[in-house]
Amino acid sequence: MSGVTGEQLSSEADAFAAAPRGDLTALPDLLHGRPRTGPIRERRPIYVDLLPPCNAGCPAGENIQAWLAHARAGRVEAAWRQLTADNPFAAIHGRVCYHPCESVCNRAHLDSPVSIHAVERFLGDTARAQGWLFDPPPQPTGKRVLVVGAGPSGLSAAYHLTRLGHRVEVRDTGAEPGGMMRYGIPKYRLPRDVLDAEIDRIAALGVEFTCGHRVEDLAAEREAGGFDAAFVAVGAHLAKRVDIPAADAGSMLDAVSFLRAVAAGEAPELGRRVAVYGGGDTAVDAARVARRLGAEDAVIIYRRTAAQMPAHSHEVQEAEREGVRIHWLRTITAFDGPELQVELMHLDESGRPVPSGQFETLAADTVIMALGQETESAFMRSLPGVEFDDDGSVRVSSSLMTGCPGVFAGGDMVPCERTVTVAVGHGKKAAQNIDAWLRGAGGERAPKHPTAEFDRLNLWYFGDASRRAEPELPAAQRISGFDEVVGGLSAPAATFEAGRCLSCGNCFECDGCLGACPEDAVIKLGPGHRYRFDYDRCTGCATCYEQCPVHAIEMVPEMIPEPR
């Protein structure tokens, strides 16, 4: 076998050196902007947080779905802290709020609304029993804010302003803070120990209270106290008047003064027969209180129909269960005790009540007038730029600031529905805008997410679950005193009720998308952190979207880059 000569090796080495190197040219992009075979993803899934209807319907701005999720999982303190981030009065609202959140609850289309107020009450009562306190406020900002009025709106503003680092003083004419929650809502609806505990928790944050003090001139008090801003939240304590001929004016009371006197332990003598003139919640409260004070016959006289009555239907039904009678389409024309003359009304073509010319005589020892309340705003007249409506309410901007810079108003002081929950919501909104104004920042809020409507949900996931009822005192037992009529849910019942929440529009980590994806493109991030999509695997088949029970996934068009 002949060997390889040196010349041959040298020749082969030269040939290798002269040969072209491996082709390092970048491969063409066959994925984007080029025709190709196989499926092309036209849509891709994204996780969304839609706005649950209950959240949208809450005047106090609570994140109801979030705290119900904590309660469902047994995280009671976390639920309470989530709730009180928006509203410091869980135990109060669970009792006196008319829960508009429940009237828009999607669960009502399935069986019955979630008893949101009952779970809220459970959280508030548990917090009181456990002695939970609010987290201490942050470092002081050096700013001082005067709050005029210690009712729900003023207390809410004081709470939120303090949590934003501002020093707050609340001044009120009442002997104790609470406003109409103390002097207008009867004890059988709101026990005073519950009210005191919720207010004491706010005071523990460092809020100063000056009670028994009437603000006569807001401009002077603001200047004398060196306050950087002021929030006016005086309740509607002035009773509207109507002229009714009466032989004994002493037998005619206004409902606001009557309820205040009863709350102060100074109940007047009423006699056996009491007539209440009006159709609002205050009229209903006055009639129910009269029954508890010994009135054998308590009747509400209202000039319109039952359907037109502004009082909440639940309160009306409770009054009737307690023996209160209601005369519709009647108006009082004269009172010469015990004879009470009323004129029957009828509805005209437009549905308005008009006199019929027919009269009847009823018997009454006392007449309580409950024709509405007005606000007292004379102490603001010296402020430059502040404008008023005919009823004394104050005109404000969308930020609740009056025409006088740094002076804000809310609750009954401004045109609105006069409820505790609306007032508390105004207090929070005012605090946020006062804080922004003090910092020289804009008060704009991020736009709300779209609402998760019922037809967006996949109901196959949810089974029947009946609403848990709250215990109530028997009707005959109620009128013997001022014991609380409605009781609270047990811990198991509250947990079950929270579990009825459909979590509309918000992922609750059911793992449905994780199990349904045929490409393993859903990555679970761990408890409380939800999921993410691996778009390198995702084909856009929409299986995850179609099975999501709460519409927490949306399919959006795929953005395909233009060809290069």
C-alpha positions in Angstrom: 0.0 0.0 0.0 1.6 3.1 -1.2 1.8 6.0 1.4 0.6 9.6 0.9 3.3 11.9 -0.2 4.0 15.3 1.4 3.0 17.0 -1.8 -0.5 15.4 -1.7 -1.1 16.5 1.9 0.0 20.0 1.2 -2.3 20.1 -1.9 -5.4 18.9 0.1 -4.7 21.4 2.9 -4.6 24.2 0.3 -7.8 23.0 -1.2 -9.6 23.0 2.2 -8.4 26.4 3.0 -9.6 27.7 -0.3 -13.1 26.1 0.1 -16.0 28.4 1.2 -16.9 28.3 4.9 -20.3 27.2 6.2 -23.3 29.4 5.2 -24.1 31.7 8.3 -26.8 33.8 6.6 -29.8 34.4 8.9 -32.8 32.2 8.2 -35.8 34.0 6.7 -38.7 34.9 9.1 -41.4 32.4 8.1 -43.7 33.2 11.0 -44.7 36.9 10.5 -46.1 38.5 7.4 -45.6 35.7 5.0 -48.0 33.2 3.5 -47.6 29.8 5.1 -49.4 26.5 5.6 -51.1 25.4 8.9 -53.4 27.3 11.3 -52.8 31.0 11.9 -54.0 32.4 15.3 -56.4 35.2 14.6 -57.5 35.8 18.3 -55.8 35.3 21.5 -57.1 35.1 25.1 -56.3 37.7 27.8 -57.4 37.8 31.4 -59.6 40.7 32.3 -61.2 42.1 35.5 -64.7 43.2 34.7 -66.7 45.2 37.2 -69.2 43.1 39.2 -72.7 44.7 39.2 -72.7 44.7 43.1 -69.5 46.8 43.0 -71.0 49.1 40.5 -74.2 49.5 42.5 -72.5 50.3 45.9 -72.8 54.0 46.8 -69.9 53.6 49.2 -67.7 52.2 46.5 -66.9 48.9 48.2 -65.0 46.1 46.4 -67.7 43.7 47.4 -66.6 40.8 45.2 -63.1 41.0 46.7 -64.1 40.8 50.3 -66.7 38.1 49.6 -63.9 36.1 48.1 -61.9 36.4 51.3 -64.9 35.5 53.4 -65.7 32.5 51.3 -62.1 31.2 51.9 -62.5 31.7 55.6 -60.1 34.7 55.7 -62.4 36.8 57.9 -60.0 39.4 59.0 -58.7 39.9 55.5 -62.3 40.3 54.3 -63.0 42.9 57.0 -59.8 44.9 56.1 -60.6 44.7 52.4 -64.1 46.0 53.2 -63.0 48.8 55.5 -60.5 50.1 53.0 -63.6 51.7 51.5 -66.1 51.9 54.3 -65.2 52.0 58.0 -68.7 51.0 59.1 -69.1 47.3 58.3 -71.3 46.5 61.4 -73.4 49.6 60.8 -74.0 49.1 57.1 -74.8 45.4 57.5 -77.8 46.7 59.5 -79.0 49.9 58.0 -77.9 50.0 54.4 -80.7 49.3 52.0 -78.2 47.2 50.0 -78.8 48.4 46.4 -75.9 46.0 45.6 -78.3 43.1 46.1 -80.9 44.5 43.7 -78.4 44.2 40.8 -76.8 41.0 42.0 -76.5 38.5 39.0 -77.3 35.7 41.3 -80.9 36.9 41.4 -81.4 35.6 37.9 -80.2 32.2 39.0 -82.1 31.8 42.3 -81.8 34.8 44.7 -79.3 37.6 45.4 -76.4 37.0 47.7 -77.2 38.4 51.1 -74.3 40.8 50.9 -75.5 42.9 53.8 -75.7 39.9 56.1 -72.1 38.9 55.4 -71.0 42.5 55.8 -72.7 42.6 59.2 -71.0 39.3 60.2 -67.6 40.8 59.3 -68.3 43.9 61.3 -69.6 42.1 64.4 -66.6 39.7 64.3 -64.2 42.6 64.1 -65.9 44.2 67.2 -65.8 40.9 69.1 -62.2 40.3 68.2 -61.1 43.9 68.9 -59.6 44.5 65.5 -58.3 48.0 64.9 -57.5 49.9 61.8 -53.9 50.1 60.7 -52.1 53.2 62.1 -52.1 56.2 59.7 -48.9 57.1 57.7 -46.5 59.9 58.5 -48.4 63.3 59.0 -48.6 65.5 56.0 -48.7 68.7 58.1 -52.1 69.6 56.7 -55.2 70.2 58.9 -58.8 69.6 57.8 -62.0 70.7 59.5 -65.0 68.4 59.2 -68.3 70.0 60.2 -70.8 67.3 61.1 -70.2 64.0 62.8 -72.8 62.0 60.8 -71.9 59.2 58.4 -70.5 61.5 55.7 -68.4 63.5 58.1 -67.1 60.4 59.9 -66.3 58.7 56.6 -64.3 61.7 55.4 -62.4 62.0 58.7 -61.5 58.3 58.5 -60.2 58.5 55.0 -58.4 61.8 55.4 -56.6 60.5 58.5 -55.5 57.4 56.6 -54.1 59.7 54.0 -51.9 61.4 56.7 -53.9 64.5 57.4 -54.8 65.8 60.8 -58.6 66.0 61.2 -60.9 67.7 63.7 -64.7 67.0 63.6 -67.1 69.5 65.1 -70.7 68.8 65.7 -73.7 70.2 67.6 -74.7 66.9 69.1 -73.7 65.7 72.5 -72.1 62.6 70.9 -70.9 61.9 67.4 -73.0 59.8 65.0 -75.5 62.4 63.6 -78.7 60.8 62.3 -77.2 57.3 62.9 -77.5 58.1 66.6 -80.5 60.4 66.7 -82.5 59.4 63.7 -82.2 55.6 63.3 -84.0 53.7 66.1 -82.2 51.3 68.3 -84.1 48.3 67.1 -82.4 48.8 63.8 -79.0 50.1 65.0 -78.0 49.2 68.6 -76.0 52.0 70.2 -73.1 49.8 71.4 -72.5 48.9 67.7 -72.5 52.5 66.7 -70.2 53.5 69.5 -67.7 50.7 68.7 -67.4 51.8 65.1 -66.9 55.4 66.0 -64.4 54.6 68.8 -62.3 52.7 66.2 -62.1 55.9 64.1 -61.2 58.0 67.2 -58.4 55.6 67.9 -56.8 56.7 64.7 -56.3 60.2 66.2 -59.4 62.0 64.9 -60.3 64.8 67.2 -64.0 65.3 68.2 -65.5 68.6 69.4 -69.1 67.8 70.3 -71.7 70.2 71.6 -70.3 72.9 69.3 -72.3 74.8 66.7 -70.4 76.2 63.8 -71.9 79.7 63.3 -69.4 81.1 60.7 -67.4 78.6 58.7 -65.0 81.2 57.3 -64.1 82.5 60.7 -63.6 79.0 62.2 -61.5 77.8 59.4 -59.2 80.9 59.7 -59.1 80.7 63.5 -58.2 77.1 63.5 -55.6 77.3 60.7 -57.4 74.6 58.7 -56.1 74.1 55.2 -59.4 72.7 53.9 -62.9 72.0 55.2 -65.6 69.4 54.5 -69.2 70.3 55.4 -71.4 67.3 56.1 -74.3 68.6 58.3 -77.3 66.4 58.1 -80.8 67.4 57.1 -82.2 68.0 60.6 -84.7 70.7 59.8 -88.3 69.4 59.4 -90.4 70.7 56.6 -93.5 72.5 57.7 -97.0 72.5 56.4 -99.9 74.5 57.8 -102.6 72.4 59.3 -105.4 74.0 61.4 -105.0 72.5 64.9 -106.8 73.3 68.1 -104.0 71.9 70.1 -100.7 72.5 68.5 -99.0 70.7 71.4 -100.3 67.4 70.0 -98.4 67.8 66.8 -94.8 66.8 66.6 -92.2 66.7 63.8 -90.7 63.3 63.2 -87.1 64.4 63.4 -87.5 66.0 66.8 -89.6 63.1 68.0 -87.0 60.5 67.0 -84.2 62.6 68.5 -86.1 62.9 71.8 -86.7 59.2 71.9 -83.0 58.5 71.2 -82.0 60.9 74.0 -84.3 59.1 76.5 -86.9 61.9 76.5 -89.8 60.2 74.8 -92.9 62.4 74.8 -96.4 61.2 75.8 -98.3 60.2 72.7 -101.5 58.7 73.8 -103.2 55.6 72.5 -103.7 56.7 69.0 -100.9 58.1 66.8 -101.1 59.3 63.2 -98.0 59.9 61.1 -98.2 62.1 58.1 -95.7 61.3 55.4 -94.5 58.4 53.2 -90.7 58.2 53.6 -88.5 56.0 55.8 -88.6 58.6 58.6 -92.4 58.3 58.7 -92.2 54.5 58.9 -89.6 54.7 61.7 -91.8 57.2 63.6 -94.8 54.8 63.4 -92.8 51.8 64.5 -91.3 53.7 67.4 -94.8 54.9 68.4 -95.9 51.3 68.6 -93.0 50.6 70.9 -93.9 53.5 73.1 -97.3 52.1 73.8 -99.5 53.4 71.0 -102.3 50.9 70.4 -103.1 52.3 67.0 -100.5 53.8 64.8 -101.5 54.8 61.3 -99.5 56.3 58.4 -101.3 58.8 56.2 -99.9 59.2 52.7 -101.2 61.3 49.9 -100.1 59.0 47.1 -100.3 55.3 46.3 -98.3 52.4 47.7 -96.3 52.2 44.5 -95.4 55.9 44.8 -94.3 55.7 48.5 -90.6 56.6 48.8 -90.1 54.5 51.9 -88.3 51.2 51.2 -90.7 48.4 50.7 -89.0 46.2 53.3 -89.4 48.8 56.0 -93.1 49.2 55.1 -93.7 45.5 55.3 -92.0 45.3 58.7 -94.1 48.2 60.0 -97.3 46.4 58.8 -96.2 43.2 60.5 -95.9 45.2 63.7 -99.4 46.5 63.5 -99.0 49.8 61.7 -101.8 50.6 59.4 -101.4 52.7 56.2 -104.0 54.9 54.6 -103.1 55.7 51.0 -104.4 58.6 48.9 -105.3 60.8 51.8 -104.1 64.2 53.1 -104.7 65.8 56.5 -106.8 69.0 56.4 -107.5 69.7 60.1 -106.7 68.3 63.5 -108.9 69.0 66.5 -107.8 66.2 68.8 -108.9 63.5 68.9 -110.7 64.3 65.6 -108.4 64.1 62.6 -110.0 65.2 59.3 -108.5 63.8 56.1 -109.5 64.4 52.5 -109.4 61.5 50.0 -107.4 61.9 46.9 -107.5 60.4 43.4 -105.0 60.2 40.6 -105.5 62.4 37.5 -104.5 61.3 34.0 -100.8 62.1 34.7 -100.8 60.0 37.9 -100.7 63.0 40.2 -102.9 63.0 43.3 -105.7 65.6 43.3 -108.3 66.4 45.9 -111.6 64.5 45.6 -113.8 66.8 47.8 -114.6 63.7 50.0 -113.6 63.7 53.6 -113.4 61.3 56.5 -112.7 61.6 60.2 -110.1 59.5 62.0 -109.1 59.4 65.7 -105.7 60.5 66.9 -104.2 61.8 70.2 -101.0 62.8 68.5 -100.0 63.7 64.9 -96.4 63.3 63.9 -95.4 65.2 60.8 -92.9 63.4 58.6 -92.9 65.4 55.3 -89.2 65.5 54.7 -86.1 67.4 56.0 -84.0 70.3 54.9 -80.4 71.2 55.5 -79.1 74.1 57.6 -76.5 76.0 55.7 -76.8 79.6 57.0 -73.3 79.3 58.6 -71.8 79.0 55.1 -73.4 82.2 53.8 -70.2 84.3 54.5 -68.1 82.1 52.3 -67.3 83.8 48.9 -68.4 81.8 45.8 -70.7 79.3 47.5 -74.0 78.9 45.8 -77.2 77.4 47.3 -80.4 75.8 46.0 -83.8 76.9 47.1 -83.9 74.1 49.8 -80.7 75.3 51.3 -78.5 72.5 49.8 -75.1 73.5 48.5 -74.0 73.4 44.9 -70.8 71.5 44.3 -68.6 70.4 41.4 -68.0 66.8 40.5 -65.2 66.8 43.1 -67.7 67.9 45.8 -65.9 71.3 46.1 -68.0 74.3 46.5 -67.4 77.6 44.8 -65.0 78.5 47.6 -61.6 77.0 47.1 -60.8 74.4 49.7 -64.3 74.0 51.0 -66.1 70.8 50.1 -69.6 69.5 50.9 -71.4 66.2 50.8 -74.0 64.0 52.3 -77.3 65.7 53.0 -75.7 69.1 52.3 -75.8 68.4 48.5 -78.7 67.2 46.3 -78.6 63.4 46.5 -80.5 60.4 47.9 -80.3 60.8 51.6 -79.1 57.4 53.0 -76.2 56.4 55.2 -74.5 54.6 52.4 -74.6 57.5 50.0 -73.3 59.8 52.7 -70.4 57.4 53.5 -69.6 57.3 49.8 -69.5 61.1 49.6 -67.2 61.2 52.6 -64.7 58.9 50.9 -64.9 60.8 47.6 -64.5 64.1 49.3 -61.4 62.9 51.2 -59.8 61.7 48.0 -60.4 65.0 46.3 -59.4 67.1 49.4 -56.1 65.1 49.5 -55.6 65.8 45.8 -56.4 69.5 46.2 -54.0 69.8 49.2 -51.2 68.1 47.2 -51.9 70.3 44.1 -52.7 67.2 42.1 -55.6 66.4 39.8 -58.5 64.4 41.3 -59.1 62.4 38.2 -60.0 58.7 38.7 -59.2 55.9 36.3 -62.2 54.9 34.2 -64.3 52.0 35.5 -64.1 48.6 33.8 -67.0 47.3 31.8 -69.7 45.6 33.9 -70.0 41.9 34.0 -73.6 41.4 32.9 -75.5 38.2 33.6 -75.6 37.0 30.0 -71.8 36.9 30.0 -71.6 34.2 32.6 -71.5 30.4 32.0 -74.1 29.1 34.4 -73.3 25.4 34.0 -70.6 25.8 36.6 -73.0 27.0 39.4 -75.5 24.8 41.2 -78.5 25.8 43.2 -77.7 27.3 46.6 -80.6 28.8 48.6 -80.0 32.1 50.4 -79.4 31.9 54.2 -82.1 33.7 56.2 -81.3 36.0 59.1 -83.1 35.3 62.3 -85.8 37.8 63.3 -87.8 38.6 66.5 -91.5 37.6 66.3 -93.7 40.6 65.5 -95.5 40.4 68.8 -92.3 40.5 70.8 -90.8 43.4 68.9 -93.2 46.2 70.0 -92.5 45.4 73.7 -89.2 47.2 73.5 -86.3 48.4 71.4 -84.4 45.1 71.1 -82.8 44.5 67.7 -85.3 43.0 65.3 -82.9 41.3 62.9 -80.1 39.0 64.1 -76.9 38.1 62.4 -75.7 35.0 60.5 -73.6 32.3 62.2 -70.0 31.8 60.9 -70.9 28.8 58.8 -73.9 30.5 57.4 -71.9 33.6 56.5 -69.2 31.5 54.9 -71.8 29.7 52.9 -73.5 32.9 51.8 -70.2 34.4 50.7 -69.7 31.2 48.7 -72.9 31.9 46.7 -71.1 34.9 45.0 -70.6 34.2 41.3 -67.4 36.3 41.3 -68.8 38.1 38.2 -66.0 39.1 35.8 -63.2 38.2 38.2 -61.0 35.1 38.2 -61.4 33.0 41.3 -58.9 30.4 40.3 -61.2 27.5 39.6 -58.5 25.9 37.3 -61.1 25.5 34.5 -58.9 27.2 31.9 -55.9 25.3 33.1 -57.6 21.9 32.6 -59.4 22.8 29.4 -56.5 24.1 27.3 -55.4 21.4 24.8 -52.0 22.9 24.3 -50.9 23.4 27.9 -50.7 27.1 27.2 -52.2 28.1 30.6 -49.6 28.5 33.3 -50.7 28.6 37.0 -48.8 31.2 39.0 -49.7 29.9 42.5 -52.5 30.6 44.9 -53.6 34.2 44.8 -51.6 35.0 41.7 -54.0 33.5 39.1 -52.6 32.4 35.7 -50.8 33.6 32.5 -50.9 32.5 28.9 -47.9 31.0 27.0 -48.6 32.5 23.6 -45.9 30.4 22.0 -48.1 27.4 22.7 -51.6 29.0 22.4 -53.5 28.4 19.1 -56.3 30.8 19.9 -58.9 28.0 20.0 -60.9 29.9 22.7 -61.6 26.8 24.8 -60.5 28.6 27.9 -62.8 31.5 27.1 -65.8 29.3 26.4 -65.5 27.4 29.7 -64.7 30.3 32.0 -67.7 30.5 34.3 -67.3 34.2 35.3 -66.1 35.8 32.0 -62.7 36.6 33.4 -61.2 35.8 29.9 -61.7 37.8 26.8 -60.7 36.9 23.2 -59.0 39.8 21.4 -57.8 40.1 17.8 -54.2 39.0 17.2 -52.0 41.8 16.1 -50.0 40.5 13.1 -47.1 42.8 12.1 -47.0 44.2 8.6 -44.6 42.4 6.1 -41.1 43.7 6.2 
